[in-house]
């Protein structure tokens, strides 16, 4: 894998993890709204608040060490391990 490919894949994985964190935050907002029976009118502010919570940051930082290893030229087996963890244990297609 070329260095450019590694950088592109690392950027893709970081973006994927960001979307994963956003999805979890938005699901929490919707779950709270469903319990309250009120539409989440202030959801953008709620999302911004959740973005600063440790749980949100943990999702983003969970795989950062492996992504850095990938960028630095780690073996393809490390890439497969990273993808499996990111995909929740399913093998990559």
C-alpha positions in Angstrom: 0.0 0.0 0.0 1.4 3.4 -1.0 1.8 6.2 1.5 -1.0 8.2 -0.3 -3.3 5.2 0.0 -2.5 4.9 3.7 -3.3 8.6 4.3 -6.5 8.4 2.3 -7.6 5.3 4.2 -6.7 6.9 7.5 -8.8 10.0 6.6 -11.7 7.7 5.6 -11.5 5.8 8.9 -11.4 9.0 10.9 -14.4 10.3 9.0 -16.3 7.0 9.5 -15.6 7.2 13.3 -16.9 10.8 13.3 -20.1 9.8 11.6 -20.4 6.9 14.1 -20.1 9.4 17.0 -22.6 11.7 15.4 -25.1 8.9 14.8 -24.9 7.8 18.5 -25.4 11.4 19.6 -28.4 12.0 17.4 -29.9 8.7 18.5 -29.6 9.8 22.1 -31.3 13.1 21.2 -34.2 11.2 19.5 -34.5 8.7 22.3 -34.8 11.5 24.9 -37.4 13.3 22.7 -39.4 10.1 22.4 -39.4 9.6 26.1 -40.5 13.2 26.7 -43.0 13.1 23.9 -41.7 16.4 22.6 -40.1 17.1 19.2 -36.4 17.9 19.5 -36.6 21.5 18.4 -33.3 22.4 19.9 -31.5 19.3 18.6 -28.6 21.3 17.0 -27.7 22.8 20.4 -28.1 19.3 22.0 -25.8 17.8 19.5 -23.2 20.5 20.1 -23.4 19.8 23.8 -23.0 16.0 23.2 -19.9 16.6 21.0 -18.1 17.9 24.1 -18.9 14.9 26.2 -16.3 12.3 27.0 -18.3 9.5 25.5 -18.4 11.3 22.2 -14.6 11.9 22.2 -14.1 8.2 23.2 -15.7 7.0 20.0 -13.4 9.3 18.0 -10.3 8.3 19.9 -10.9 4.6 20.2 -9.1 3.6 17.1 -6.7 6.5 16.7 -3.6 4.5 17.8 -4.3 1.9 15.1 -5.0 4.6 12.5 -1.6 6.2 13.4 0.1 2.8 13.0 -1.6 2.4 9.6 -0.3 5.8 8.5 3.2 5.0 9.7 3.3 1.9 7.5 1.9 -0.9 9.7 1.3 -4.3 8.0 -1.8 -5.0 6.2 -2.8 -7.5 8.9 -3.1 -4.5 11.2 -5.4 -2.9 8.6 -7.6 -5.9 8.6 -7.7 -5.9 12.4 -8.6 -2.2 12.4 -11.4 -2.7 9.9 -12.8 -5.7 11.8 -12.9 -3.6 15.0 -14.5 -0.7 13.2 -17.1 -2.9 11.6 -18.0 -4.5 14.9 -16.3 -7.8 14.4 -17.5 -8.5 10.9 -14.8 -9.3 8.4 -14.3 -6.6 5.8 -15.8 -7.3 2.3 
